[in-house]
Amino acid sequence: MIIKKYQAKTENEAMNLAKAELGESCVSLNVKQVKQKGIKKLFKAPYVEVTVALEEESETNYESLIKPININSQGERNIYQPSGFNVIVDENTKPSGKAQSENAGASESGSTQEKTASAAAEKQEKENSVESASRESVKEKRKSAYVSSKNDKEEKNTPETEIEAVYELISQTLIDNEVDEDYVEEIVEEARNRLKSNTPMDTVLSHIYQRLILRFGEPKTIEAATKGPKVIFFVGTTGVGKTTTIAKIASKLFVSGSKVALFTSDTYRIAAAEQLRSYANIMNVPFRIIYTIDDFEEGLDSYNDYDYILVDTVGHSHKNAELKADMKKFIDFSKEKAETEVYLVLAASTKMKDLIHIADSYKEISDYRLIFTKLDETYSFGTIFNLRLHTNAPLSYVTYGQNVPEDIDTFKPQQIVKKLLGGQ
């Protein structure tokens, strides 16, 4: 893993520097503001320091580690032992000096071919017998040592080392925070394989912290279209806070100076349409209800000079095939006409099994990014990590209250990982 620090005026500028050098795959591990030192601090603003990490694929040339066994002029084997490998040579497998002497004597005496062949066969049989016995002896010793070690562990009924106790504590903390046990086992086993047995606890914790952040990846948020308006659909089941989330994002975009229009295709719930209309009136931005594809096309033409068109969709059960089919028609049509993104809005307090069914169901409609709402209503955040790995969909925003536009933020993996590892 490559870990580097970059400094700039803003976090975005620092990340751009990192991506320019390390590529788009690098992720942020930590962000902090640093004050200027000395007399400079009186005249210059503080800068941002971002620590980033990049996963390196280790490429080991195993063929270069394998060396031949050569036989020297004295009949002895030269073992070339590569670094990191222990080669055990049983002395019984070496050709004896007596055997060499007998061979030389037989050659010099000019024995008949039959005697030579017979002696060679007898010698080979003897060597094979000794080598076989040696191998069996080594196997028995290893088996005995393994059984003895296993019995010792069972008798003590405690972790073999202090580091093992650390791994068990970290594993249990992640599981208590509802991280899937398979993911926990994979992450902890990776740490075991990479770290030495005498590694300090702080280093182990830091290693696993970095691995969790790398698996979350960098968040993917809304970006302006290269041409025309960016059309953004928000999909999800009833009651997850979809309409409020749209209002928060629209407010942020509006305050930044972007031209925003709000559409809704939710013609089933009058209250939802009126709620979004109220937000549109407060921000003084256009609002439109779209009943059909023709309505949608007319709306796109009317606001083709806008930056963003945010579309609220009907909240319904992910089992409702008819409504999903209608939603897919709008999204497919939009992709033909404009740059389009889809965001699946989920409540962090939803059970993991239900989240998986919902995510899989909406995958049939379109690829999407993830928004998690109601972080203030749960104490366990492992479901966010589980769904990120299950769907491989990037995370974007999180919300944690009803206040518009305050209670929303870009997803920050550092904060969630700290909570997963028992931090506050």
KOLSE-632646 format. One line per field, with one value per residue (C-alpha): residue in three letters; residue number from 0; x, y, z. Coordinates in Angstrom, 2 decimals. Example, Ala and Ser with C-alpha at 12.3 -4.5 7.8 and 13.67 -1.06 7.14 Angstrom:
KOLSE-632646
type (ALA/SER)
seq (0/1)
east (12.30/13.67)
north (-4.50/-1.06)
up (7.80/7.14)
//
This chain:
KOLSE-632646
type (MET/ILE/ILE/LYS/LYS/TYR/GLN/ALA/LYS/THR/GLU/ASN/GLU/ALA/MET/ASN/LEU/ALA/LYS/ALA/GLU/LEU/GLY/GLU/SER/CYS/VAL/SER/LEU/ASN/VAL/LYS/GLN/VAL/LYS/GLN/LYS/GLY/ILE/LYS/LYS/LEU/PHE/LYS/ALA/PRO/TYR/VAL/GLU/VAL/THR/VAL/ALA/LEU/GLU/GLU/GLU/SER/GLU/THR/ASN/TYR/GLU/SER/LEU/ILE/LYS/PRO/ILE/ASN/ILE/ASN/SER/GLN/GLY/GLU/ARG/ASN/ILE/TYR/GLN/PRO/SER/GLY/PHE/ASN/VAL/ILE/VAL/ASP/GLU/ASN/THR/LYS/PRO/SER/GLY/LYS/ALA/GLN/SER/GLU/ASN/ALA/GLY/ALA/SER/GLU/SER/GLY/SER/THR/GLN/GLU/LYS/THR/ALA/SER/ALA/ALA/ALA/GLU/LYS/GLN/GLU/LYS/GLU/ASN/SER/VAL/GLU/SER/ALA/SER/ARG/GLU/SER/VAL/LYS/GLU/LYS/ARG/LYS/SER/ALA/TYR/VAL/SER/SER/LYS/ASN/ASP/LYS/GLU/GLU/LYS/ASN/THR/PRO/GLU/THR/GLU/ILE/GLU/ALA/VAL/TYR/GLU/LEU/ILE/SER/GLN/THR/LEU/ILE/ASP/ASN/GLU/VAL/ASP/GLU/ASP/TYR/VAL/GLU/GLU/ILE/VAL/GLU/GLU/ALA/ARG/ASN/ARG/LEU/LYS/SER/ASN/THR/PRO/MET/ASP/THR/VAL/LEU/SER/HIS/ILE/TYR/GLN/ARG/LEU/ILE/LEU/ARG/PHE/GLY/GLU/PRO/LYS/THR/ILE/GLU/ALA/ALA/THR/LYS/GLY/PRO/LYS/VAL/ILE/PHE/PHE/VAL/GLY/THR/THR/GLY/VAL/GLY/LYS/THR/THR/THR/ILE/ALA/LYS/ILE/ALA/SER/LYS/LEU/PHE/VAL/SER/GLY/SER/LYS/VAL/ALA/LEU/PHE/THR/SER/ASP/THR/TYR/ARG/ILE/ALA/ALA/ALA/GLU/GLN/LEU/ARG/SER/TYR/ALA/ASN/ILE/MET/ASN/VAL/PRO/PHE/ARG/ILE/ILE/TYR/THR/ILE/ASP/ASP/PHE/GLU/GLU/GLY/LEU/ASP/SER/TYR/ASN/ASP/TYR/ASP/TYR/ILE/LEU/VAL/ASP/THR/VAL/GLY/HIS/SER/HIS/LYS/ASN/ALA/GLU/LEU/LYS/ALA/ASP/MET/LYS/LYS/PHE/ILE/ASP/PHE/SER/LYS/GLU/LYS/ALA/GLU/THR/GLU/VAL/TYR/LEU/VAL/LEU/ALA/ALA/SER/THR/LYS/MET/LYS/ASP/LEU/ILE/HIS/ILE/ALA/ASP/SER/TYR/LYS/GLU/ILE/SER/ASP/TYR/ARG/LEU/ILE/PHE/THR/LYS/LEU/ASP/GLU/THR/TYR/SER/PHE/GLY/THR/ILE/PHE/ASN/LEU/ARG/LEU/HIS/THR/ASN/ALA/PRO/LEU/SER/TYR/VAL/THR/TYR/GLY/GLN/ASN/VAL/PRO/GLU/ASP/ILE/ASP/THR/PHE/LYS/PRO/GLN/GLN/ILE/VAL/LYS/LYS/LEU/LEU/GLY/GLY/GLN)
seq (0/1/2/3/4/5/6/7/8/9/10/11/12/13/14/15/16/17/18/19/20/21/22/23/24/25/26/27/28/29/30/31/32/33/34/35/36/37/38/39/40/41/42/43/44/45/46/47/48/49/50/51/52/53/54/55/56/57/58/59/60/61/62/63/64/65/66/67/68/69/70/71/72/73/74/75/76/77/78/79/80/81/82/83/84/85/86/87/88/89/90/91/92/93/94/95/96/97/98/99/100/101/102/103/104/105/106/107/108/109/110/111/112/113/114/115/116/117/118/119/120/121/122/123/124/125/126/127/128/129/130/131/132/133/134/135/136/137/138/139/140/141/142/143/144/145/146/147/148/149/150/151/152/153/154/155/156/157/158/159/160/161/162/163/164/165/166/167/168/169/170/171/172/173/174/175/176/177/178/179/180/181/182/183/184/185/186/187/188/189/190/191/192/193/194/195/196/197/198/199/200/201/202/203/204/205/206/207/208/209/210/211/212/213/214/215/216/217/218/219/220/221/222/223/224/225/226/227/228/229/230/231/232/233/234/235/236/237/238/239/240/241/242/243/244/245/246/247/248/249/250/251/252/253/254/255/256/257/258/259/260/261/262/263/264/265/266/267/268/269/270/271/272/273/274/275/276/277/278/279/280/281/282/283/284/285/286/287/288/289/290/291/292/293/294/295/296/297/298/299/300/301/302/303/304/305/306/307/308/309/310/311/312/313/314/315/316/317/318/319/320/321/322/323/324/325/326/327/328/329/330/331/332/333/334/335/336/337/338/339/340/341/342/343/344/345/346/347/348/349/350/351/352/353/354/355/356/357/358/359/360/361/362/363/364/365/366/367/368/369/370/371/372/373/374/375/376/377/378/379/380/381/382/383/384/385/386/387/388/389/390/391/392/393/394/395/396/397/398/399/400/401/402/403/404/405/406/407/408/409/410/411/412/413/414/415/416/417/418/419/420/421/422/423)
east (0.00/1.20/0.37/1.16/0.21/-0.79/-1.27/-3.42/-5.84/-8.89/-9.59/-10.63/-7.39/-5.36/-7.27/-6.75/-3.01/-3.15/-5.16/-2.84/0.09/-1.46/-4.51/-8.27/-8.15/-6.53/-8.77/-8.63/-7.66/-7.62/-8.21/-7.00/-6.45/-2.88/-2.05/0.92/3.89/5.87/5.21/3.58/0.42/-0.33/-0.59/-1.58/-4.70/-4.40/-4.06/-5.58/-3.49/-4.99/-3.55/-4.35/-3.78/-3.45/-3.65/-0.66/-0.91/2.04/3.66/6.03/8.03/7.86/9.90/12.88/12.66/13.02/16.63/17.84/19.58/23.02/25.30/28.94/32.00/32.05/28.51/27.09/23.99/24.26/20.98/20.26/17.95/15.89/15.15/12.08/12.19/13.60/14.97/15.55/18.07/18.18/21.81/20.64/19.70/23.31/25.34/27.78/31.56/31.56/29.09/31.20/34.30/32.55/31.42/34.95/36.43/33.91/34.73/38.49/38.40/36.68/33.73/31.37/28.32/25.99/27.76/27.82/24.11/23.28/25.34/23.79/20.27/21.04/22.51/19.49/17.08/18.97/19.03/15.29/14.59/16.66/15.07/11.56/12.25/13.64/10.54/8.29/10.38/10.04/6.26/5.89/7.89/5.79/2.56/3.68/4.66/1.31/-0.72/1.33/0.86/-2.87/-3.24/-1.36/-3.73/-6.81/-5.51/-4.76/-8.09/-6.62/-5.38/-1.94/-0.49/-1.50/-1.90/-4.53/-6.49/-6.37/-7.73/-10.54/-11.44/-11.50/-13.54/-16.14/-16.38/-17.06/-19.62/-21.35/-21.67/-23.39/-20.56/-21.12/-19.03/-17.65/-16.30/-14.88/-13.10/-11.67/-10.33/-8.85/-7.29/-5.67/-4.15/-2.87/-1.15/0.44/1.48/4.03/3.04/4.78/3.05/1.80/-1.94/-2.00/-0.41/-2.92/-5.80/-4.37/-3.91/-7.53/-8.77/-6.99/-8.33/-11.92/-11.56/-10.07/-13.06/-15.49/-13.68/-14.09/-17.66/-19.23/-21.43/-23.36/-21.28/-22.40/-23.16/-20.75/-23.67/-27.23/-28.85/-27.87/-31.03/-30.94/-33.47/-34.01/-35.51/-36.35/-39.09/-41.72/-40.69/-36.92/-36.93/-36.51/-38.38/-36.61/-33.25/-34.02/-34.86/-31.56/-29.50/-31.47/-30.84/-27.09/-26.96/-29.13/-26.97/-23.86/-25.36/-26.67/-29.96/-32.18/-35.63/-37.67/-39.83/-41.92/-43.38/-45.05/-48.69/-49.88/-49.28/-50.58/-48.83/-45.41/-45.95/-47.17/-44.20/-41.75/-43.77/-43.41/-39.63/-39.55/-41.54/-39.19/-36.15/-38.04/-37.17/-39.41/-41.60/-43.42/-45.46/-44.77/-47.52/-46.27/-43.14/-44.49/-44.76/-41.20/-39.89/-41.67/-40.13/-36.62/-37.10/-38.43/-35.41/-32.62/-30.57/-30.63/-27.78/-29.78/-33.22/-33.94/-36.69/-38.60/-40.16/-42.98/-42.00/-43.27/-42.50/-39.55/-41.87/-44.22/-43.22/-45.67/-44.42/-40.80/-41.50/-43.00/-39.99/-37.59/-39.33/-38.70/-35.05/-34.34/-35.92/-33.87/-30.63/-31.40/-31.99/-29.51/-26.74/-28.51/-27.65/-29.73/-29.49/-30.97/-32.09/-32.00/-32.59/-29.58/-31.95/-33.36/-32.58/-29.71/-31.81/-34.34/-31.58/-30.16/-33.56/-34.24/-30.79/-31.02/-34.52/-33.55/-30.48/-32.93/-33.95/-30.58/-27.10/-27.16/-25.23/-26.17/-27.61/-28.16/-30.65/-31.57/-28.07/-29.33/-31.80/-29.31/-26.26/-24.96/-23.38/-22.16/-25.09/-23.64/-20.35/-22.10/-24.25/-21.32/-19.51/-22.65/-23.69/-20.29/-22.25/-20.42/-21.67/-22.56/-24.47/-25.71/-28.44/-28.98/-32.07/-35.04/-33.50/-33.28/-30.64/-28.36/-28.69/-26.89/-23.24/-21.00/-20.28/-17.01/-15.65/-13.27/-16.17/-18.06/-14.95/-14.13/-17.63/-17.29/-14.10/-15.74/-14.94/-17.42)
north (0.00/3.50/6.22/9.87/13.35/16.26/19.91/22.53/25.35/23.03/19.32/19.03/20.61/18.24/15.22/16.41/16.51/12.99/11.60/13.27/11.37/8.11/7.75/7.75/4.64/6.41/7.17/9.70/8.34/11.58/15.30/18.05/21.77/22.91/26.40/28.26/28.28/31.25/34.76/33.40/32.53/36.25/36.77/33.40/31.28/27.70/24.96/21.48/18.31/15.12/11.67/9.25/5.56/3.42/-0.37/-1.95/-5.31/-7.35/-9.19/-11.88/-13.79/-17.19/-18.82/-16.69/-18.09/-21.70/-22.83/-26.19/-28.80/-29.39/-32.37/-31.40/-33.41/-35.19/-36.46/-34.05/-31.92/-28.13/-26.69/-23.11/-21.73/-18.66/-15.97/-16.74/-20.51/-23.18/-26.27/-29.35/-31.83/-35.26/-36.45/-40.02/-39.07/-38.13/-40.71/-42.35/-42.33/-46.13/-46.41/-44.08/-46.14/-49.38/-47.85/-46.68/-50.10/-51.88/-49.62/-50.02/-53.85/-54.16/-56.22/-57.66/-55.66/-58.07/-57.49/-53.75/-53.65/-55.84/-53.69/-50.50/-51.88/-53.03/-49.62/-47.75/-49.95/-49.31/-45.54/-45.50/-47.44/-45.05/-41.98/-43.37/-44.12/-40.61/-39.02/-41.09/-40.07/-36.36/-36.73/-38.45/-35.70/-32.96/-34.74/-35.23/-31.56/-30.43/-32.64/-31.48/-27.81/-28.29/-30.02/-27.22/-24.62/-26.61/-27.07/-23.36/-22.35/-18.85/-17.07/-18.27/-14.79/-11.31/-10.28/-12.99/-11.44/-8.11/-9.74/-11.35/-8.02/-6.20/-8.98/-8.91/-5.11/-5.18/-7.97/-6.09/-3.17/-5.56/-5.95/-9.28/-12.06/-13.15/-9.65/-9.49/-12.82/-11.71/-8.41/-9.87/-12.82/-10.41/-8.53/-11.80/-12.69/-9.26/-8.38/-10.06/-11.78/-9.12/-6.16/-3.56/-3.22/0.36/-0.78/-3.61/-1.23/1.31/-1.40/-2.59/1.03/1.68/-1.53/-0.66/2.81/1.37/-0.96/1.93/3.87/7.53/8.92/9.83/12.91/14.96/16.71/19.10/17.77/18.52/19.70/20.60/19.76/16.76/14.74/13.07/10.45/9.56/6.12/4.06/2.60/4.53/6.33/6.57/10.38/10.65/13.95/15.67/14.45/15.95/19.28/19.28/18.55/21.07/23.73/23.06/23.29/26.41/28.20/27.36/29.34/26.47/26.61/23.84/22.53/20.01/17.32/14.59/11.46/10.52/10.99/8.43/10.54/14.10/14.98/14.09/16.29/19.20/18.84/19.13/22.02/23.86/23.44/24.67/27.79/28.55/28.33/30.03/27.26/25.64/22.66/20.25/17.07/14.56/12.03/10.60/10.35/13.21/15.42/14.52/15.31/18.67/19.46/18.61/20.91/23.73/23.70/22.69/25.71/24.60/22.87/20.23/18.62/16.62/14.00/12.57/9.15/7.26/5.46/1.91/-1.64/-3.09/-6.05/-3.90/-4.93/-2.59/0.59/-0.47/-0.94/2.57/4.06/2.23/3.80/7.32/6.56/4.87/7.77/10.27/8.43/8.84/12.59/13.81/12.91/10.95/9.67/7.49/7.55/4.79/6.28/3.88/4.25/3.22/1.75/-0.83/-4.52/-5.95/-8.65/-6.07/-3.76/-6.55/-7.35/-3.65/-3.07/-6.16/-5.19/-1.67/-3.02/-4.40/-0.81/0.92/1.24/3.65/5.41/5.04/7.63/6.59/8.54/8.54/7.99/9.69/6.83/3.96/2.94/0.28/1.28/-2.10/-2.34/0.57/-1.28/-4.56/-3.00/-1.12/-4.43/-6.33/-3.88/-2.41/0.84/4.00/5.89/9.55/11.34/10.68/12.50/12.66/14.75/16.66/20.14/21.46/21.97/21.46/17.76/16.30/15.73/13.93/10.41/10.38/6.84/7.92/8.80/5.55/3.36/4.97/4.07/0.51/0.10/1.33/5.04/7.83)
up (0.00/-0.88/1.68/0.94/2.17/-0.04/0.92/-0.79/-0.08/-0.16/0.23/-3.43/-4.63/-2.46/-3.78/-7.36/-6.72/-5.29/-8.21/-10.71/-9.21/-7.96/-10.20/-9.62/-7.38/-4.42/-1.44/1.38/4.81/6.76/6.28/8.60/8.59/9.26/10.47/9.08/11.43/12.68/11.49/8.29/10.22/10.60/6.86/5.36/5.72/7.02/4.44/4.15/4.45/3.00/3.66/0.81/0.23/-2.87/-2.90/-4.66/-6.37/-5.14/-8.02/-6.87/-9.44/-7.82/-10.55/-9.58/-6.05/-7.21/-7.72/-8.96/-6.81/-8.31/-7.77/-7.35/-8.32/-4.94/-5.41/-2.82/-3.42/-3.37/-2.06/-3.09/-0.40/-1.41/1.14/3.22/2.64/4.96/3.26/5.46/4.13/5.75/5.93/5.33/1.76/0.82/-1.11/1.34/0.84/1.07/-1.77/-3.87/-3.09/-4.05/-7.30/-8.09/-7.19/-9.36/-12.25/-11.86/-11.51/-14.85/-13.46/-15.97/-17.08/-15.26/-11.90/-12.46/-13.28/-10.28/-7.90/-9.27/-8.87/-5.32/-4.47/-5.94/-4.03/-0.79/-1.38/-2.17/0.99/3.13/1.51/1.95/5.60/6.05/4.57/6.80/9.80/8.93/8.45/11.80/13.55/11.96/12.81/16.40/16.72/15.25/17.60/20.58/19.65/19.13/22.48/24.21/22.74/23.75/27.29/27.70/26.08/25.40/22.22/21.19/21.37/22.45/18.82/18.39/21.24/19.37/16.21/18.18/19.80/16.44/14.85/17.60/17.49/13.73/14.10/16.95/14.51/12.06/9.56/7.80/9.36/5.99/5.34/8.87/8.44/5.09/6.44/9.63/7.80/5.36/8.31/9.82/6.57/6.10/9.65/11.90/15.13/17.25/15.57/18.12/18.62/17.30/14.04/13.63/14.25/11.79/9.15/9.42/9.50/6.19/4.63/5.54/4.03/0.83/0.50/0.91/-1.82/-2.70/-2.71/-6.05/-5.88/-8.41/-11.05/-13.76/-17.22/-20.02/-22.19/-21.23/-17.90/-15.77/-15.06/-11.65/-10.56/-6.92/-6.39/-3.32/-1.20/0.73/3.91/3.44/3.19/-0.55/-1.06/1.86/0.54/-2.89/-1.26/0.65/-2.47/-4.55/-1.89/-1.91/-5.72/-5.75/-3.16/-5.22/-8.10/-10.26/-12.12/-10.73/-11.68/-9.67/-11.32/-9.76/-11.32/-8.02/-8.99/-6.43/-3.31/-3.49/-0.23/-1.68/-4.76/-2.63/-0.28/-3.18/-4.64/-1.31/-1.37/-4.98/-4.02/-1.12/-3.41/-6.26/-8.74/-11.38/-10.39/-12.69/-12.34/-15.15/-15.82/-19.12/-21.22/-23.37/-20.27/-19.39/-22.88/-22.86/-19.48/-20.70/-23.70/-21.52/-19.19/-21.57/-20.45/-16.78/-14.94/-13.08/-13.23/-10.08/-10.46/-7.50/-8.17/-6.55/-3.37/-3.53/-2.53/-4.41/-5.15/-7.27/-10.80/-12.56/-10.90/-11.42/-15.13/-15.38/-13.60/-15.92/-18.95/-17.65/-16.81/-20.15/-22.04/-20.03/-20.84/-24.53/-24.19/-21.56/-19.15/-16.42/-12.96/-10.63/-6.83/-4.69/-1.36/1.59/5.33/7.43/10.02/7.56/8.21/6.18/4.54/3.33/2.07/-0.08/-1.60/-2.31/-3.84/-6.04/-7.17/-8.27/-10.04/-12.61/-13.43/-13.67/-12.22/-9.30/-6.56/-2.90/-0.50/3.12/5.22/8.92/10.27/13.42/13.97/14.22/16.26/13.86/10.57/9.34/6.92/4.94/4.55/3.68/0.97/-0.53/-1.06/-2.07/-4.80/-5.71/-6.13/-4.99/-1.96/-2.38/0.39/3.93/5.87/9.62/10.37/8.94/8.71/5.14/3.84/6.88/7.70/4.68/3.85/1.39/2.60/4.57/4.98/7.76/10.07/9.48/9.82/13.17/14.39/13.05/15.09/18.27/18.09/18.83)
//
